[in-house]
């Protein structure tokens, strides 16, 4: 379960050290955009040492690596961090299935070199180009390591040659396409960060929109936004109570041999049961819901 994913610059020791107390379900240790080219080696070592020595208290660890290009930074990133068994690798600027497979093949080389079972470390491709958006489904189905996808709107809107706004109308198509592709491939999908760190109301509204579209959770570039994201993507007590009612009436109907059942005047069909099961699974994972 990852409602919130928080970016931490790989070259910032203070933020790395405090990653476990910031409330995020997952932390993204960033070796790419947050790190200048002359600090790549130092950031790699800092991230390696942080994973080795710090207890992130159940936070999922994601490493954002450099883009696949002729610099070779991405391979050096993987050489350093794969042996430490992070939960996920986030390849950047993913444009198609072969891009993912190239990263996965090298990950397998590193895993074998270090006596690890191939496929131990999973992938969450970062989609931040127009070509990547159009190829979202093939990316989602490209490799068994892919368990989720993540939309990056800042680079995407630059590629689209449009202005990134807080309202987000310019990324409406990309959001819908990403969710549809991910759900068709039966993987999770995560929304782009809300970049105005001082607009708490705007953050909550943006997170609610993302949830309404079907996103599994949302990333953040600021610790300040984590609690708002967690609240939005947690089930409310009302939702939990309704889910329990749904499953209870379904069990009662089975016991009585009924083929159809209604609750509060609404027919209970398979999608409603599935959603109820998802709500209760998430509530169990986080130890309860959020007051409505």
Backbone torsions as a table, in degrees:
resi	resn	phi	psi	omega
1	UNK	NA	124.1	175.3
2	UNK	-139.2	98.7	175.4
3	UNK	-77.3	-42.2	-174.6
4	UNK	-123.5	142.3	175.0
5	UNK	-129.2	122.4	-174.5
6	UNK	-110.2	125.2	176.4
7	UNK	-75.5	132.6	173.5
8	UNK	-126.0	121.3	179.7
9	UNK	-59.7	131.8	-176.9
10	UNK	-68.4	-11.7	-179.4
11	UNK	-107.1	15.9	-178.7
12	UNK	-115.9	96.1	-174.7
13	UNK	-62.3	-34.3	-179.3
14	UNK	-64.1	-44.8	179.7
15	UNK	-68.7	-39.3	177.6
16	UNK	-61.8	-41.1	-177.7
17	UNK	-66.0	-31.7	-176.5
18	UNK	-99.4	9.0	-176.0
19	UNK	-58.1	-27.3	-175.4
20	UNK	-82.1	-8.4	-176.6
21	UNK	-112.2	9.7	-174.2
22	UNK	-94.1	-3.9	171.4
23	UNK	89.6	-2.3	-177.8
24	UNK	-78.0	146.7	175.5
25	UNK	-71.0	-30.4	178.5
26	UNK	-139.4	145.4	174.3
27	UNK	-116.0	137.9	179.3
28	UNK	-106.0	106.9	178.2
29	UNK	-83.3	113.5	-165.6
30	UNK	-96.4	118.3	175.5
31	UNK	-104.8	1.0	-173.9
32	UNK	-101.7	-103.2	-169.2
33	UNK	-61.9	-30.4	-177.4
34	UNK	-74.4	-8.4	-172.7
35	UNK	-121.4	125.6	177.9
36	UNK	-71.2	155.8	-176.5
37	UNK	-55.1	-34.7	-177.7
38	UNK	-79.8	-3.0	177.9
39	UNK	-113.2	6.4	-175.8
40	UNK	-58.9	-47.3	-178.1
41	UNK	-62.4	-44.6	-179.0
42	UNK	-64.4	-40.9	179.9
43	UNK	-64.9	-40.3	178.3
44	UNK	-58.4	-45.8	-179.7
45	UNK	-67.3	-41.1	179.6
46	UNK	-62.8	-44.7	178.2
47	UNK	-64.1	-43.4	177.9
48	UNK	-56.9	-47.6	-178.1
49	UNK	-68.0	-34.4	178.1
50	UNK	-63.9	-44.9	179.9
51	UNK	-65.2	-37.9	-178.9
52	UNK	-67.0	-38.1	-167.3
53	UNK	-108.4	-22.3	-175.0
54	UNK	-98.5	144.2	175.4
55	UNK	-99.6	109.0	-177.1
56	UNK	-86.4	15.2	169.0
57	UNK	48.1	52.7	174.4
58	UNK	87.8	-5.6	174.9
59	UNK	-66.1	134.1	172.9
60	UNK	-70.7	138.6	-177.7
61	UNK	-105.7	121.4	178.2
62	UNK	-119.2	135.2	177.3
63	UNK	-112.1	119.3	173.6
64	UNK	-87.0	115.7	-177.6
65	UNK	-95.6	169.3	178.1
66	UNK	-72.0	158.9	-177.4
67	UNK	-66.4	151.1	177.3
68	UNK	-73.4	109.0	178.6
69	UNK	-154.5	-166.1	-173.8
70	UNK	-86.1	6.1	177.3
71	UNK	-77.6	-28.0	-177.5
72	UNK	80.6	0.6	180.0
73	UNK	-56.8	-39.4	-174.4
74	UNK	-64.0	-37.4	177.9
75	UNK	-68.7	-40.0	177.3
76	UNK	-63.7	-37.8	175.9
77	UNK	-58.4	-49.0	-177.1
78	UNK	-67.3	-39.4	177.2
79	UNK	-56.6	-37.5	-175.2
80	UNK	-79.8	-40.6	-168.5
81	UNK	-101.1	-27.5	-177.9
82	UNK	-57.2	-42.7	179.5
83	UNK	-59.2	-19.1	179.8
84	UNK	-87.6	-1.1	175.6
85	UNK	56.5	55.7	170.9
86	UNK	-64.4	161.8	-178.9
87	UNK	-68.8	-43.4	-173.5
88	UNK	-142.4	147.5	168.5
89	UNK	-107.4	135.3	178.3
90	UNK	-109.9	96.3	173.1
91	UNK	-72.9	145.3	-172.5
92	UNK	-106.1	157.9	177.3
93	UNK	50.7	43.4	-178.6
94	UNK	-72.2	126.4	-174.8
95	UNK	-111.1	-18.4	-177.8
96	UNK	-169.7	178.8	-175.1
97	UNK	-63.6	-39.8	-177.0
98	UNK	-65.7	-32.2	175.6
99	UNK	-57.4	-48.1	-179.5
100	UNK	-63.9	-43.7	-178.4
101	UNK	-63.4	-36.1	178.1
102	UNK	-62.2	-45.1	177.3
103	UNK	-63.6	-44.4	-178.3
104	UNK	-62.2	-40.3	179.5
105	UNK	-62.5	-41.8	-180.0
106	UNK	-70.6	-35.7	174.9
107	UNK	-58.2	-40.9	178.6
108	UNK	-64.2	-39.9	176.4
109	UNK	-57.6	-46.1	-177.9
110	UNK	-67.4	-40.9	178.2
111	UNK	-60.0	-48.2	-179.3
112	UNK	-63.1	-40.1	-179.9
113	UNK	-61.4	-28.4	-177.3
114	UNK	-106.7	17.9	175.9
115	UNK	68.6	26.2	-179.9
116	UNK	-99.1	152.8	174.7
117	UNK	-67.4	126.2	177.5
118	UNK	-57.1	133.8	-178.7
119	UNK	93.0	4.0	-179.5
120	UNK	-59.1	-46.5	-177.3
121	UNK	-95.1	132.9	-174.9
122	UNK	-95.9	177.2	-176.4
123	UNK	-126.1	142.8	169.8
124	UNK	-131.6	90.1	-178.0
125	UNK	-61.4	138.3	175.5
126	UNK	-95.6	116.9	-178.0
127	UNK	-98.8	113.0	-175.1
128	UNK	-143.8	25.6	173.2
129	UNK	-135.0	160.2	178.5
130	UNK	-63.8	-37.2	177.8
131	UNK	-65.4	-39.3	177.5
132	UNK	-62.4	-41.6	178.1
133	UNK	-61.3	-46.5	-179.1
134	UNK	-64.4	-27.6	-179.3
135	UNK	-100.2	20.1	-171.9
136	UNK	-57.7	-41.4	-177.3
137	UNK	-69.3	-42.1	179.8
138	UNK	-67.6	-30.8	174.3
139	UNK	-66.7	-44.5	-179.7
140	UNK	-60.6	-31.8	-178.2
141	UNK	-101.3	10.2	-168.4
142	UNK	-73.6	-29.4	-171.7
143	UNK	-158.4	145.0	-179.8
144	UNK	-61.6	-20.6	179.3
145	UNK	-70.6	-22.3	-174.0
146	UNK	-73.6	113.5	179.8
147	UNK	-113.3	-7.6	-179.6
148	UNK	-165.7	165.4	172.3
149	UNK	-131.7	159.1	-176.1
150	UNK	-138.1	130.8	-179.9
151	UNK	-90.6	126.3	175.4
152	UNK	-110.9	106.2	-169.6
153	UNK	-83.7	-21.7	-176.1
154	UNK	-67.7	-54.0	177.7
155	UNK	-67.0	-33.5	180.0
156	UNK	-61.4	-47.5	-178.0
157	UNK	-68.2	-29.8	173.3
158	UNK	-64.7	-40.7	177.8
159	UNK	-66.8	-33.0	177.9
160	UNK	-77.0	-12.8	-177.2
161	UNK	63.2	44.5	177.2
162	UNK	-135.2	169.4	-178.3
163	UNK	-87.2	134.1	174.5
164	UNK	-79.8	122.7	-178.7
165	UNK	-115.1	161.3	176.9
166	UNK	-69.9	-30.5	-179.8
167	UNK	-69.6	-33.3	171.9
168	UNK	80.8	16.6	-179.7
169	UNK	-62.1	-29.2	-177.6
170	UNK	-69.4	-18.9	179.8
171	UNK	-110.2	12.9	-178.1
172	UNK	-59.0	-44.9	179.8
173	UNK	-63.5	-45.7	-178.4
174	UNK	-61.4	-41.9	178.7
175	UNK	-60.8	-49.2	-178.4
176	UNK	-63.3	-42.0	-179.4
177	UNK	-65.6	-40.1	178.5
178	UNK	-63.3	-45.8	179.9
179	UNK	-63.1	-45.9	-179.3
180	UNK	-60.7	-44.6	-179.8
181	UNK	-64.3	-43.5	-178.4
182	UNK	-66.3	-44.3	-179.0
183	UNK	-67.4	-36.1	176.5
184	UNK	-63.6	-33.4	179.3
185	UNK	-89.1	-1.5	177.9
186	UNK	61.8	44.7	173.1
187	UNK	-126.5	170.6	179.0
188	UNK	-82.3	164.4	-178.6
189	UNK	-148.2	137.1	-171.7
190	UNK	-124.7	141.8	-173.8
191	UNK	-87.8	155.8	-179.3
192	UNK	-64.5	152.5	177.5
193	UNK	-64.6	152.7	169.5
194	UNK	-92.0	119.1	-163.7
195	UNK	-91.2	-7.8	176.9
196	UNK	-86.5	97.3	-172.9
197	UNK	-68.9	-13.8	-178.5
198	UNK	-98.6	-1.4	-176.5
199	UNK	-107.6	85.6	-177.8
200	UNK	-67.8	-39.6	179.1
201	UNK	-65.4	-41.0	178.0
202	UNK	-63.1	-38.4	177.6
203	UNK	-60.8	-47.2	-179.3
204	UNK	-63.4	-42.4	178.9
205	UNK	-62.6	-42.0	-179.8
206	UNK	-66.9	-39.4	177.8
207	UNK	-66.0	-39.9	178.2
208	UNK	-64.0	-38.9	176.6
209	UNK	-62.4	-46.1	179.9
210	UNK	-59.8	-42.9	178.5
211	UNK	-63.2	-41.7	-178.7
212	UNK	-64.4	-26.9	179.5
213	UNK	-81.7	-15.2	177.9
214	UNK	112.0	6.3	178.2
215	UNK	-65.8	148.6	-179.9
216	UNK	-78.3	-26.1	-177.8
217	UNK	-177.4	-166.4	-174.0
218	UNK	-147.8	144.8	177.0
219	UNK	-88.9	162.2	179.1
220	UNK	-142.7	146.5	173.0
221	UNK	-101.9	-1.4	-178.1
222	UNK	-131.7	132.3	174.8
223	UNK	-57.5	-26.6	-178.8
224	UNK	-61.2	-27.4	-176.0
225	UNK	-89.0	-10.1	-172.2
226	UNK	-62.5	-46.4	-175.9
227	UNK	-64.5	-38.3	178.0
228	UNK	-64.0	-42.3	177.7
229	UNK	-63.7	-45.6	179.8
230	UNK	-59.9	-40.1	-179.4
231	UNK	-64.6	-46.4	-178.3
232	UNK	-63.2	-41.2	-174.9
233	UNK	-90.7	9.2	172.6
234	UNK	-98.2	144.4	177.0
235	UNK	-69.0	143.4	176.5
236	UNK	-79.6	164.2	176.4
237	UNK	-60.1	-35.5	178.2
238	UNK	-64.8	-42.9	178.7
239	UNK	-64.6	-38.9	179.1
240	UNK	-65.9	-44.1	-179.9
241	UNK	-61.7	-42.7	179.2
242	UNK	-64.9	-41.0	179.2
243	UNK	-61.2	-41.0	178.1
244	UNK	-64.4	-39.5	177.2
245	UNK	-61.2	-44.1	-179.1
246	UNK	-59.4	-50.1	-177.4
247	UNK	-67.8	-33.9	179.0
248	UNK	-66.1	-43.0	-177.6
249	UNK	-72.6	-28.7	175.6
250	UNK	-66.9	-43.9	178.2
251	UNK	-63.4	-38.9	178.2
252	UNK	-64.6	-42.0	179.3
253	UNK	-63.5	-40.5	178.1
254	UNK	-62.1	-43.1	-178.7
255	UNK	-63.9	-31.8	-178.9
256	UNK	-92.9	-0.6	179.0
257	UNK	72.6	25.0	180.0
258	UNK	-84.6	140.4	178.6
259	UNK	-90.8	-24.3	-179.4
260	UNK	-133.3	147.0	-177.8
261	UNK	-147.6	150.4	177.5
262	UNK	-127.5	157.8	178.6
263	UNK	-140.2	123.2	-178.0
264	UNK	54.0	39.0	176.0
265	UNK	80.5	7.5	-178.7
266	UNK	-122.0	134.1	178.9
267	UNK	-65.3	137.5	179.1
268	UNK	-100.2	107.8	179.8
269	UNK	-111.9	-177.6	-172.8
270	UNK	-58.7	-44.2	178.9
271	UNK	-58.7	-37.0	179.4
272	UNK	-67.6	-39.3	177.2
273	UNK	-64.9	-42.0	178.8
274	UNK	-61.1	-44.4	178.9
275	UNK	-63.5	-39.4	178.7
276	UNK	-62.6	-41.0	178.0
277	UNK	-64.6	-38.7	178.8
278	UNK	-65.7	-41.9	179.3
279	UNK	-60.9	-45.9	-177.7
280	UNK	-70.8	-33.5	176.6
281	UNK	-64.4	-43.0	178.7
282	UNK	-67.5	-40.8	178.7
283	UNK	-60.3	-40.4	178.1
284	UNK	-65.0	-39.2	-176.9
285	UNK	-66.6	-33.5	-176.9
286	UNK	-105.8	5.1	175.4
287	UNK	77.1	29.4	178.5
288	UNK	130.5	-173.9	-178.3
289	UNK	-114.2	-163.1	179.1
290	UNK	-116.5	137.4	179.8
291	UNK	-59.4	135.0	178.9
292	UNK	-69.5	NA	NA
